[in-house]
Amino acid sequence: MGTEPHGHAPPKASWGTAASATLHCLTGCAIGEILGLVIATWLGWTAAPSIALAVLLAFFFGYLLTLVPLRRRGLDWRTAIRLALAADTVSIIVMEIVDNGVMLAVPGAMDAALTSALFWGALALSLLVAFLVTTPINKWIIGRGKGHAVVHRYH
């Protein structure tokens, strides 16, 4: 493996590292996804605007969970935003495609009431599948010194 520009070797791309990075990203995505779908369902929105709101909030909270610790470490906004974008974008994109795809694939899930086991079961399933699909992708990305590897030295 090569070294990063500042002489730091990329972190080891173990399954544990990949799972940890994916779980971090999934947490932000889940907050946004759940909040977005709950708001949209409560407002009676159809699938397309519901998904749009969920995806928007998933990106917001996904990046926020990376930005806050970077800012606490003293990084300026520009650097912190650049690092968050580099660390999380691919992971969030994959998760959002997968979890929204699962929600759409489960019959009735997007139209289910907030009090429905179907809604919450499909949402839990969608997040689990997103985690399982995204973890090997993150492992591959981290092993190349990209993705969450770019913020690893700030943790």
N, CA, C and O of each residue as an XYZ file, in Angstrom:
620
protein
N       0.842     -1.188      0.000
C       0.000      0.000      0.000
C       0.877      1.237      0.000
O       1.969      1.251      0.568
N       0.377      2.270     -0.647
C       1.107      3.524     -0.683
C       0.841      4.346      0.555
O       0.177      3.901      1.492
N       1.368      5.545      0.540
C       1.126      6.432      1.667
C       0.271      7.596      1.214
O       0.186      7.895      0.024
N      -0.351      8.236      2.158
C      -1.153      9.417      1.880
C      -0.226     10.616      1.705
O       0.958     10.540      2.037
N      -0.759     11.728      1.185
C       0.068     12.895      0.910
C       0.884     13.406      2.089
O       1.982     13.924      1.885
N       0.390     13.279      3.308
C       1.097     13.829      4.458
C       1.957     12.781      5.148
O       2.344     12.961      6.303
N       2.258     11.694      4.456
C       3.139     10.682      5.016
C       2.455      9.672      5.906
O       3.130      8.841      6.515
N       1.147      9.713      6.004
C       0.411      8.762      6.822
C       0.010      7.572      5.952
O      -0.489      7.749      4.841
N       0.226      6.384      6.453
C      -0.214      5.193      5.731
C      -1.730      5.073      5.855
O      -2.290      5.406      6.899
N      -2.407      4.598      4.794
C      -3.847      4.399      4.913
C      -4.142      3.393      6.022
O      -3.350      2.479      6.247
N      -5.284      3.548      6.726
C      -5.612      2.593      7.773
C      -5.836      1.212      7.177
O      -6.206      1.074      6.011
N      -5.606      0.201      7.991
C      -5.829     -1.155      7.538
C      -7.300     -1.319      7.174
O      -8.188     -0.886      7.908
N      -7.536     -1.943      6.044
C      -8.905     -2.121      5.569
C      -9.457     -3.448      6.067
O      -9.741     -4.349      5.279
N      -9.605     -3.558      7.368
C     -10.172     -4.774      7.948
C     -11.691     -4.707      7.861
O     -12.268     -3.646      7.622
N     -12.329     -5.863      8.059
C     -13.782     -5.892      8.084
C     -14.308     -5.087      9.270
O     -15.358     -4.453      9.168
N     -13.593     -5.106     10.389
C     -14.006     -4.333     11.554
C     -13.982     -2.841     11.280
O     -14.904     -2.119     11.659
N     -12.925     -2.379     10.619
C     -12.818     -0.968     10.258
C     -13.936     -0.582      9.298
O     -14.566      0.465      9.448
N     -14.173     -1.437      8.315
C     -15.228     -1.165      7.334
C     -16.600     -1.157      7.994
O     -17.429     -0.297      7.697
N     -16.842     -2.111      8.886
C     -18.139     -2.175      9.574
C     -18.334     -0.942     10.458
O     -19.428     -0.380     10.514
N     -17.276     -0.527     11.142
C     -17.354      0.660     11.994
C     -17.657      1.906     11.166
O     -18.511      2.709     11.542
N     -16.965      2.072     10.047
C     -17.204      3.217      9.166
C     -18.623      3.180      8.613
O     -19.291      4.210      8.526
N     -19.078      1.988      8.241
C     -20.418      1.850      7.693
C     -21.465      2.141      8.754
O     -22.468      2.800      8.476
N     -21.241      1.657      9.963
C     -22.184      1.908     11.046
C     -22.271      3.396     11.364
O     -23.355      3.914     11.634
N     -21.139      4.080     11.333
C     -21.117      5.528     11.550
C     -21.977      6.219     10.497
O     -22.817      7.062     10.813
N     -21.753      5.849      9.255
C     -22.497      6.454      8.155
C     -23.976      6.069      8.227
O     -24.856      6.897      7.990
N     -24.233      4.817      8.555
C     -25.604      4.336      8.647
C     -26.381      5.064      9.741
O     -27.584      5.285      9.603
N     -25.716      5.430     10.804
C     -26.384      6.147     11.895
C     -26.956      7.469     11.395
O     -28.124      7.779     11.628
N     -26.128      8.235     10.712
C     -26.604      9.502     10.158
C     -27.690      9.299      9.119
O     -28.688     10.019      9.097
N     -27.485      8.306      8.253
C     -28.486      8.010      7.230
C     -29.796      7.578      7.868
O     -30.871      7.998      7.438
N     -29.707      6.739      8.894
C     -30.915      6.234      9.550
C     -31.694      7.375     10.215
O     -32.921      7.422     10.134
N     -30.980      8.283     10.867
C     -31.655      9.425     11.489
C     -32.423     10.209     10.424
O     -33.605     10.507     10.594
N     -31.746     10.535      9.338
C     -32.384     11.295      8.262
C     -33.484     10.519      7.573
O     -34.551     11.061      7.286
N     -33.226      9.246      7.306
C     -34.201      8.400      6.623
C     -35.470      8.255      7.461
O     -36.578      8.436      6.956
N     -35.302      7.932      8.729
C     -36.461      7.755      9.606
C     -37.216      9.064      9.765
O     -38.440      9.097      9.630
N     -36.493     10.148     10.051
C     -37.144     11.442     10.207
C     -37.880     11.847      8.935
O     -39.023     12.301      8.989
N     -37.221     11.681      7.792
C     -37.844     12.047      6.518
C     -39.082     11.228      6.217
O     -40.104     11.781      5.809
N     -39.009      9.919      6.410
C     -40.168      9.074      6.122
C     -41.301      9.303      7.126
O     -42.477      9.262      6.766
N     -40.934      9.544      8.381
C     -41.968      9.823      9.380
C     -42.690     11.135      9.037
O     -43.920     11.187      9.049
N     -41.936     12.181      8.735
C     -42.541     13.473      8.381
C     -43.417     13.324      7.137
O     -44.557     13.787      7.116
N     -42.881     12.680      6.108
C     -43.619     12.537      4.848
C     -44.867     11.681      5.022
O     -45.913     11.986      4.448
N     -44.764     10.615      5.807
C     -45.924      9.756      6.044
C     -46.982     10.519      6.836
O     -48.172     10.445      6.530
N     -46.546     11.242      7.841
C     -47.457     12.040      8.662
C     -48.193     13.085      7.812
O     -49.368     13.374      8.037
N     -47.467     13.646      6.823
C     -48.070     14.651      5.941
C     -48.877     14.025      4.798
O     -49.541     14.731      4.040
N     -48.812     12.693      4.683
C     -49.569     12.002      3.647
C     -48.974     12.129      2.261
O     -49.695     12.028      1.269
N     -47.661     12.352      2.172
C     -47.011     12.501      0.878
C     -46.949     11.173      0.140
O     -47.003     10.107      0.752
N     -46.834     11.248     -1.179
C     -46.641     10.059     -2.005
C     -45.171      9.634     -1.938
O     -44.349     10.297     -1.306
N     -44.857      8.522     -2.598
C     -43.516      7.933     -2.503
C     -42.401      8.881     -2.956
O     -41.400      9.021     -2.253
N     -42.550      9.528     -4.100
C     -41.453     10.352     -4.645
C     -41.028     11.489     -3.709
O     -39.841     11.595     -3.402
N     -41.949     12.345     -3.244
C     -41.495     13.400     -2.327
C     -41.040     12.842     -0.978
O     -40.172     13.427     -0.330
N     -41.612     11.724     -0.553
C     -41.179     11.096      0.701
C     -39.723     10.675      0.610
O     -38.925     10.939      1.510
N     -39.394     10.023     -0.478
C     -38.013      9.567     -0.689
C     -37.081     10.761     -0.815
O     -35.984     10.752     -0.257
N     -37.502     11.782     -1.538
C     -36.656     12.973     -1.704
C     -36.321     13.601     -0.353
O     -35.168     13.946     -0.095
N     -37.326     13.749      0.507
C     -37.077     14.325      1.837
C     -36.171     13.404      2.659
O     -35.245     13.877      3.317
N     -36.428     12.112      2.627
C     -35.619     11.153      3.385
C     -34.162     11.185      2.931
O     -33.253     11.158      3.760
N     -33.941     11.241      1.635
C     -32.571     11.276      1.099
C     -31.882     12.580      1.487
O     -30.725     12.567      1.908
N     -32.573     13.691      1.351
C     -32.004     14.990      1.736
C     -31.578     14.982      3.202
O     -30.468     15.394      3.538
N     -32.466     14.512      4.065
C     -32.138     14.477      5.494
C     -31.068     13.434      5.814
O     -30.271     13.634      6.731
N     -31.037     12.334      5.080
C     -29.996     11.331      5.292
C     -28.612     11.914      4.980
O     -27.664     11.695      5.734
N     -28.497     12.641      3.892
C     -27.221     13.288      3.570
C     -26.882     14.325      4.635
O     -25.741     14.389      5.094
N     -27.855     15.135      5.032
C     -27.608     16.167      6.037
C     -27.064     15.554      7.327
O     -26.011     15.964      7.814
N     -27.781     14.574      7.880
C     -27.347     13.982      9.141
C     -26.102     13.122      8.976
O     -25.278     13.051      9.888
N     -25.952     12.468      7.829
C     -24.741     11.687      7.569
C     -23.499     12.563      7.600
O     -22.502     12.225      8.239
N     -23.570     13.695      6.901
C     -22.440     14.629      6.914
C     -22.271     15.279      8.285
O     -21.147     15.478      8.746
N     -23.373     15.605      8.930
C     -23.316     16.274     10.233
C     -22.556     15.428     11.257
O     -21.777     15.964     12.045
N     -22.775     14.118     11.252
C     -22.091     13.251     12.219
C     -20.590     13.166     11.967
O     -19.839     12.753     12.850
N     -20.152     13.545     10.793
C     -18.716     13.641     10.527
C     -18.219     15.054     10.805
O     -17.128     15.235     11.346
N     -19.005     16.043     10.442
C     -18.600     17.446     10.624
C     -18.399     17.832     12.083
O     -17.412     18.485     12.418
N     -19.313     17.441     12.943
C     -19.257     17.865     14.344
C     -17.933     17.453     15.006
O     -17.273     18.304     15.602
N     -17.525     16.184     14.923
C     -16.241     15.824     15.548
C     -15.038     16.522     14.902
O     -14.073     16.859     15.589
N     -15.095     16.737     13.585
C     -13.983     17.424     12.926
C     -13.880     18.874     13.394
O     -12.780     19.384     13.603
N     -15.008     19.527     13.557
C     -14.998     20.902     14.064
C     -14.508     20.945     15.508
O     -13.773     21.854     15.895
N     -14.924     19.949     16.310
C     -14.472     19.889     17.706
C     -12.971     19.687     17.791
O     -12.343     20.101     18.765
N     -12.389     19.056     16.781
C     -10.934     18.856     16.741
C     -10.209     20.112     16.267
O      -8.980     20.130     16.194
N     -10.965     21.166     15.943
C     -10.359     22.449     15.596
C     -10.232     22.719     14.113
O      -9.645     23.730     13.729
N     -10.762     21.853     13.266
C     -10.672     22.104     11.832
C     -11.615     23.223     11.427
O     -12.709     23.358     11.975
N     -11.180     24.023     10.463
C     -12.027     25.098      9.960
C     -13.172     24.482      9.145
O     -13.106     23.318      8.750
N     -14.223     25.278      8.899
C     -15.407     24.783      8.197
C     -15.058     24.224      6.823
O     -15.530     23.149      6.453
N     -14.244     24.938      6.072
C     -13.905     24.507      4.702
C     -13.248     23.137      4.707
O     -13.627     22.260      3.930
N     -12.270     22.949      5.573
C     -11.563     21.672      5.653
C     -12.489     20.567      6.153
O     -12.490     19.458      5.618
N     -13.270     20.875      7.174
C     -14.188     19.873      7.736
C     -15.219     19.438      6.702
O     -15.504     18.247      6.583
N     -15.777     20.372      5.962
C     -16.766     20.034      4.931
C     -16.122     19.203      3.833
O     -16.698     18.216      3.376
N     -14.931     19.599      3.410
C     -14.224     18.852      2.363
C     -13.960     17.417      2.807
O     -14.148     16.481      2.029
N     -13.529     17.241      4.045
C     -13.265     15.902      4.568
C     -14.549     15.085      4.714
O     -14.566     13.894      4.405
N     -15.619     15.721      5.182
C     -16.898     15.010      5.324
C     -17.418     14.549      3.968
O     -17.908     13.428      3.831
N     -17.310     15.405      2.985
C     -17.743     15.023      1.633
C     -16.918     13.847      1.112
O     -17.460     12.904      0.536
N     -15.610     13.912      1.319
C     -14.738     12.831      0.858
C     -14.988     11.536      1.613
O     -14.928     10.450      1.037
N     -15.269     11.657      2.902
C     -15.430     10.466      3.737
C     -16.764      9.761      3.523
O     -16.827      8.532      3.546
N     -17.812     10.519      3.320
C     -19.157      9.951      3.415
C     -19.955      9.844      2.126
O     -20.916      9.077      2.078
N     -19.604     10.566      1.101
C     -20.473     10.662     -0.070
C     -20.788      9.315     -0.712
O     -21.958      8.990     -0.914
N     -19.776      8.536     -1.032
C     -20.031      7.247     -1.701
C     -20.864      6.339     -0.802
O     -21.809      5.699     -1.265
N     -20.518      6.283      0.466
C     -21.231      5.445      1.413
C     -22.700      5.841      1.509
O     -23.577      4.978      1.483
N     -22.972      7.128      1.619
C     -24.357      7.601      1.728
C     -25.122      7.314      0.433
O     -26.274      6.882      0.477
N     -24.497      7.547     -0.698
C     -25.171      7.281     -1.972
C     -25.589      5.812     -2.058
O     -26.734      5.506     -2.391
N     -24.668      4.921     -1.762
C     -24.981      3.489     -1.826
C     -26.099      3.143     -0.853
O     -27.056      2.457     -1.210
N     -25.970      3.626      0.386
C     -26.999      3.329      1.389
C     -28.363      3.837      0.965
O     -29.361      3.135      1.130
N     -28.424      5.028      0.430
C     -29.704      5.606      0.039
C     -30.331      4.861     -1.133
O     -31.545      4.660     -1.162
N     -29.527      4.457     -2.081
C     -30.056      3.668     -3.197
C     -30.618      2.348     -2.679
O     -31.719      1.942     -3.051
N     -29.858      1.690     -1.824
C     -30.270      0.384     -1.319
C     -31.478      0.496     -0.399
O     -32.472     -0.204     -0.597
N     -31.407      1.369      0.609
C     -32.518      1.359      1.568
C     -33.820      1.872      0.956
O     -34.894      1.374      1.295
N     -33.744      2.848      0.070
C     -34.975      3.289     -0.589
C     -35.474      2.258     -1.595
O     -36.679      2.105     -1.795
N     -34.544      1.558     -2.221
C     -34.939      0.467     -3.115
C     -35.676     -0.630     -2.372
O     -36.664     -1.167     -2.873
N     -35.204     -0.969     -1.177
C     -35.880     -1.989     -0.365
C     -37.258     -1.499      0.061
O     -38.235     -2.244     -0.012
N     -37.338     -0.252      0.503
C     -38.642      0.297      0.911
C     -39.641      0.256     -0.248
O     -40.817     -0.047     -0.047
N     -39.176      0.558     -1.447
C     -40.061      0.517     -2.613
C     -40.418     -0.919     -3.003
O     -41.503     -1.174     -3.525
N     -39.507     -1.845     -2.749
C     -39.725     -3.240     -3.133
C     -40.682     -3.975     -2.195
O     -41.324     -4.944     -2.601
N     -40.780     -3.528     -0.960
C     -41.684     -4.180     -0.006
C     -43.098     -3.674     -0.279
O     -43.378     -2.490     -0.090
N     -43.982     -4.553     -0.718
C     -45.340     -4.112     -1.061
C     -46.039     -3.392      0.102
O     -46.153     -3.922      1.207
N     -46.495     -2.185     -0.182
C     -47.261     -1.412      0.795
C     -46.442     -0.642      1.806
O     -47.010      0.125      2.584
N     -45.122     -0.814      1.830
C     -44.301     -0.173      2.867
C     -44.355      1.350      2.794
O     -44.415      2.020      3.825
N     -44.334      1.890      1.603
C     -44.328      3.348      1.468
C     -45.689      3.965      1.779
O     -45.786      5.166      2.032
N     -46.729      3.153      1.760
C     -48.072      3.653      2.055
C     -48.549      3.270      3.447
O     -49.651      3.642      3.851
N     -47.728      2.529      4.181
C     -48.125      2.036      5.502
C     -48.173      3.186      6.516
O     -47.440      4.168      6.402
N     -49.039      3.036      7.487
C     -49.162      4.037      8.557
C     -47.954      3.968      9.483
O     -47.290      2.936      9.581
N     -47.680      5.072     10.155
C     -46.554      5.125     11.094
C     -46.713      4.126     12.239
O     -45.722      3.709     12.838
N     -47.914      3.751     12.536
C     -48.167      2.794     13.618
C     -48.115      1.346     13.128
O     -48.338      0.416     13.902
N     -47.824      1.166     11.860
C     -47.835     -0.156     11.241
C     -46.511     -0.897     11.425
O     -45.434     -0.320     11.282
N     -46.615     -2.177     11.742
C     -45.421     -3.023     11.817
C     -44.778     -3.147     10.438
O     -43.563     -3.309     10.328
N     -45.594     -3.071      9.389
C     -45.066     -3.135      8.023
C     -44.100     -1.981      7.764
O     -43.013     -2.190      7.224
N     -44.488     -0.772      8.145
C     -43.628      0.396      7.929
C     -42.296      0.226      8.655
O     -41.233      0.355      8.048
N     -42.354     -0.062      9.953
C     -41.134     -0.146     10.755
C     -40.314     -1.387     10.413
O     -39.084     -1.337     10.446
N     -40.962     -2.483     10.092
C     -40.243     -3.690      9.693
C     -39.510     -3.501      8.377
O     -38.354     -3.899      8.235
N     -40.193     -2.886      7.413
C     -39.564     -2.626      6.117
C     -38.409     -1.639      6.268
O     -37.367     -1.788      5.630
N     -38.601     -0.640      7.109
C     -37.537      0.344      7.328
C     -36.321     -0.307      7.989
O     -35.186     -0.050      7.589
N     -36.553     -1.146      8.993
C     -35.441     -1.856      9.646
C     -34.738     -2.774      8.648
O     -33.509     -2.821      8.605
N     -35.510     -3.499      7.852
C     -34.930     -4.368      6.835
C     -34.103     -3.567      5.832
O     -33.009     -3.979      5.446
N     -34.635     -2.428      5.419
C     -33.928     -1.604      4.422
C     -32.586     -1.119      4.956
O     -31.604     -1.080      4.214
N     -32.533     -0.751      6.233
C     -31.277     -0.278      6.824
C     -30.288     -1.429      7.007
O     -29.085     -1.252      6.818
N     -30.794     -2.604      7.372
C     -29.922     -3.778      7.495
C     -29.313     -4.149      6.151
O     -28.110     -4.394      6.059
N     -30.132     -4.192      5.113
C     -29.629     -4.526      3.778
C     -28.625     -3.465      3.320
O     -27.598     -3.804      2.733
N     -28.909     -2.196      3.580
C     -27.982     -1.125      3.209
C     -26.632     -1.309      3.904
O     -25.583     -1.112      3.290
N     -26.658     -1.688      5.185
C     -25.413     -1.938      5.924
C     -24.640     -3.093      5.286
O     -23.432     -2.991      5.076
N     -25.327     -4.179      4.982
C     -24.671     -5.361      4.420
C     -24.092     -5.107      3.028
O     -23.046     -5.658      2.685
N     -24.753     -4.290      2.238
C     -24.254     -3.972      0.896
C     -23.109     -2.965      0.957
O     -22.153     -3.067      0.188
N     -23.197     -1.998      1.862
C     -22.224     -0.906      1.901
C     -20.920     -1.288      2.593
O     -19.874     -0.731      2.259
N     -20.947     -2.209      3.536
C     -19.725     -2.572      4.269
C     -18.601     -3.041      3.351
O     -17.487     -2.532      3.482
N     -18.824     -3.983      2.426
C     -17.702     -4.374      1.552
C     -17.228     -3.252      0.630
O     -16.053     -3.193      0.270
N     -18.139     -2.371      0.254
C     -17.739     -1.222     -0.571
C     -16.840     -0.307      0.240
O     -15.816      0.157     -0.260
N     -17.213     -0.039      1.496
C     -16.368      0.787      2.357
C     -15.021      0.126      2.612
O     -14.000      0.812      2.657
N     -14.998     -1.185      2.777
C     -13.724     -1.896      2.977
C     -12.795     -1.661      1.789
O     -11.609     -1.376      1.958
N     -13.343     -1.782      0.609
C     -12.560     -1.580     -0.611
C     -12.059     -0.134     -0.695
O     -10.895      0.100     -1.022
N     -12.936      0.835     -0.399
C     -12.569      2.256     -0.476
C     -11.519      2.611      0.573
O     -10.540      3.292      0.266
N     -11.715      2.155      1.806
C     -10.764      2.447      2.887
C      -9.401      1.845      2.571
O      -8.371      2.458      2.852
N      -9.389      0.658      1.993
C      -8.135      0.009      1.628
C      -7.332      0.780      0.595
O      -6.140      0.527      0.419
N      -7.961      1.699     -0.075
C      -7.286      2.557     -1.056
C      -7.001      3.945     -0.498
O      -6.605      4.850     -1.233
N      -7.209      4.109      0.821
C      -6.918      5.388      1.464
C      -7.968      6.450      1.201
O      -7.706      7.640      1.375
N      -9.157      6.031      0.783
C     -10.244      6.973      0.471
C     -11.387      6.766      1.453
O     -11.268      5.990      2.402
N     -12.501      7.467      1.221
C     -13.676      7.318      2.079
C     -13.350      7.687      3.514
O     -12.741      8.725      3.772
N     -13.755      6.837      4.445
C     -13.529      7.131      5.864
C     -12.043      7.161      6.233
O     -11.680      7.659      7.299
N     -11.202      6.642      5.376
C      -9.761      6.695      5.653
C      -9.257      8.133      5.744
O      -8.283      8.404      6.446
N      -9.920      9.067      5.031
C      -9.453     10.451      5.037
C      -9.709     11.155      6.367
O      -9.052     12.153      6.664
N     -10.646     10.660      7.173
C     -10.898     11.280      8.473
C     -10.359     10.435      9.619
O     -10.421     10.847     10.777
N      -9.835      9.266      9.307
C      -9.366      8.330     10.338
C      -8.353      8.977     11.295
O      -8.415      8.753     12.503
N      -7.442      9.760     10.772
C      -6.399     10.346     11.635
C      -6.932     11.422     12.584
O      -6.223     11.844     13.498
N      -8.173     11.867     12.377
C      -8.773     12.884     13.255
C      -9.574     12.280     14.392
O     -10.048     13.003     15.269
N      -9.732     10.967     14.389
C     -10.508     10.295     15.453
C      -9.640      9.991     16.640
O     -10.116      9.430     17.627
